[in-house]
Each structure stands twice: as structure tokens, then as C-alpha cells.
Amino acid sequence: MKRLLAALALLVASACAPSGGDAPVLTVTKSIDISAPASKVWDIVKDFDALNRWHPAVAKDEIVEGKNNVVGAVRVLTLGDGGTIREKLLGYDHNGRSMKYNILEGVLPVSSYESTITVEESGANASKVTWSGDFKRKDTGATPAAGADDATATSTMESVYQAGLDNLKKMAEAQ
């Protein structure tokens, strides 16, 4: 009986212990207020194949599967340093000024990444853009490698969002 209880205790303990692939889900949300109508800001953001037009880190944005702004479309972003990111459009709401996508593969230090960008009206000549994402670090093991940990994943995505939103604000307010 003691052996049975010991085996049962060991089984329960191992089932409850976190496994190496159980990296926490991380979330980053950045918002920016823009002195321009939401329709004008959405006109800049709305095309899934046009991130390169307003995000300073993206040199090229190309649809490689499907059609622009149609759920299921896949784009490849080429960054200024030559790195690439392959993303899939999961949701698109033109009237709600929102799109949702995930990363299929790429150079960012994240995995299981899903993101939404939304443009909202916040006054007669004002809008608010919110970019948020849920993801795990690239190295989901119990002891992630340097540069593939939670802090790196979070700070990288914060920087990506902020750089894009800052440039979007600059562009929309200059027009």
C-alpha cells in the first residue's frame, strides 16, 4: 500500500509540475492619441500589405498567399536589416477599424504571437490607436537562453509597437 501511495504521489507531483514548454503568456499593449480623424488614421493603417508604409523598421511588405485584407492572407515583412517575419491575417473589420494577425515564423524573440491593432475615434479631429499582442518568449524551455527570455520578448515588442505608433502619429498629423 505504501508503494502504491508513493507512486500515486509521484504521479500527481509530476503532473502538476510545470513542463519546459510552459512559458507564460506575455502581453504588451501600447496606445497613442493622434490629432487626426480616425478615418484618416485608418486609411494609413488599413492595408495588411502596407506596414512598410508607416512602420520605420519594415522595408518591404508583400502578400505571398491569399488577397490583401482577406482573412487567411499571408504576408512577409522584410526588415531594414534583412530579417523576415511571416504573418497571417486572422481577422479584418474595415468598419470597426481593426485587424488581427499572428506570426507564423520570424526573427522576433517571440512564439505563439497574436496581435490586434485598432483605430478608434476619440473626438471630432482625434483618434486613439491601440496595438496589443499576446505571445510567449521564443525559447519556451524552463531555462531560456539569453536573448530569448520573457524580458527580451516583452521589451522587443514594446519597442516595435512604440516605434510604429510614434511614426504613425507623425505621419497622420502631418497630412
C-alpha positions in Angstrom: 0.0 0.0 0.0 2.9 2.4 0.8 4.4 1.8 -2.6 1.1 2.5 -4.3 0.6 5.7 -2.3 4.2 6.8 -3.1 3.7 6.1 -6.8 0.4 8.0 -6.8 2.0 10.9 -5.0 4.9 10.9 -7.6 2.4 10.8 -10.5 0.4 13.7 -9.1 3.5 15.8 -8.4 4.9 15.2 -11.9 1.5 16.1 -13.5 1.4 19.4 -11.5 5.0 20.4 -12.2 5.5 22.9 -15.0 7.0 21.4 -18.1 9.7 23.1 -20.1 7.2 24.2 -22.8 5.0 26.1 -20.3 6.4 29.5 -20.8 4.0 32.2 -19.6 1.7 34.1 -22.0 3.0 37.7 -22.1 1.0 40.7 -23.1 2.1 44.1 -24.4 -0.4 46.9 -25.1 0.6 50.3 -26.4 -1.8 53.1 -27.3 -1.3 56.6 -28.8 -3.6 59.6 -29.2 -3.4 61.2 -32.6 -4.7 64.6 -33.6 -6.4 63.4 -36.8 -9.8 61.8 -37.6 -9.9 58.0 -37.1 -10.9 57.6 -40.8 -7.7 59.3 -41.9 -5.6 57.2 -39.5 -7.3 54.0 -40.6 -6.6 54.9 -44.2 -2.9 54.7 -43.3 -3.1 51.5 -41.3 -5.9 49.6 -43.1 -3.9 47.6 -45.6 -2.4 44.3 -44.4 0.2 44.6 -47.1 1.3 48.2 -46.2 3.0 48.0 -42.8 6.2 49.2 -44.6 4.4 52.5 -45.4 4.1 53.5 -41.7 6.4 51.3 -39.6 10.0 52.5 -39.8 11.6 49.1 -39.2 9.8 47.4 -42.2 11.4 47.9 -45.6 9.1 45.6 -47.6 5.6 44.1 -47.0 4.4 41.5 -49.6 1.3 39.3 -49.7 2.6 35.8 -50.6 -0.7 33.9 -50.1 -4.3 35.0 -50.5 -5.6 38.5 -51.0 -4.9 41.7 -49.2 -7.3 42.4 -46.2 -8.9 39.0 -46.7 -8.7 36.6 -43.7 -6.1 33.9 -44.4 -3.8 36.2 -46.3 -0.1 35.7 -45.5 2.4 38.5 -45.7 6.2 38.5 -45.5 7.7 41.5 -43.9 11.3 42.3 -44.7 13.0 44.4 -42.1 15.7 47.0 -42.7 18.4 44.6 -41.6 17.2 41.9 -44.0 15.4 39.8 -41.3 12.0 38.5 -42.3 8.7 37.8 -40.5 5.8 35.7 -42.0 2.4 36.7 -40.7 -1.2 35.6 -41.3 -4.3 37.7 -41.2 -6.8 36.3 -38.7 -9.4 39.0 -38.6 -10.3 42.1 -40.5 -13.0 44.6 -39.7 -13.0 47.6 -42.0 -16.0 49.3 -40.3 -14.6 48.6 -36.8 -11.1 49.7 -38.0 -9.4 46.7 -36.6 -7.2 43.8 -37.8 -5.9 40.7 -36.1 -2.9 38.6 -37.2 -0.3 36.1 -35.9 3.3 35.4 -36.6 3.9 32.1 -38.4 7.7 32.4 -38.3 10.3 35.2 -38.0 13.3 36.8 -36.4 11.5 38.3 -33.4 12.2 36.7 -30.0 8.6 35.6 -29.6 6.5 32.5 -30.3 2.7 31.8 -30.2 2.3 35.5 -31.1 -1.2 37.0 -31.9 -1.8 40.7 -32.2 -4.6 43.3 -32.8 -4.4 46.9 -34.0 -7.4 49.1 -33.6 -8.1 52.7 -34.6 -10.9 54.4 -32.6 -12.5 57.8 -32.9 -11.9 59.9 -29.7 -13.2 63.3 -30.8 -14.0 65.4 -33.9 -10.4 65.5 -35.0 -8.9 62.9 -32.7 -8.3 59.2 -32.6 -6.7 56.6 -30.5 -4.7 53.7 -31.9 -4.2 50.6 -29.7 -1.7 47.8 -30.7 -1.7 44.8 -28.4 -0.3 41.3 -28.6 -0.2 38.1 -26.6 2.8 35.8 -27.0 5.4 33.6 -25.4 9.1 34.0 -25.4 11.0 32.4 -28.3 12.7 29.8 -26.0 9.8 28.2 -24.1 12.1 25.9 -22.2 12.4 26.0 -18.4 15.7 27.9 -18.6 15.5 30.1 -21.7 18.7 31.2 -23.4 19.9 34.8 -23.1 18.0 37.0 -25.6 15.1 34.5 -25.8 13.7 35.1 -22.3 10.5 36.9 -21.1 12.2 40.3 -20.6 13.7 40.3 -24.1 10.4 39.3 -25.7 8.4 41.9 -23.8 10.9 44.8 -24.3 11.3 43.9 -28.0 7.5 44.0 -28.7 7.1 47.2 -26.6 9.8 48.8 -28.8 8.2 47.5 -32.1 4.8 48.8 -31.1 6.1 52.2 -29.9 8.2 52.9 -32.9 5.3 52.1 -35.2 2.8 54.2 -33.3 5.1 57.1 -33.0 5.7 57.2 -36.7 2.0 56.7 -37.5 1.2 59.7 -35.3 3.9 61.8 -37.1 2.5 60.8 -40.5 -1.2 61.3 -39.7 -0.7 64.6 -38.0 1.5 65.9 -40.9 -1.1 65.3 -43.6 
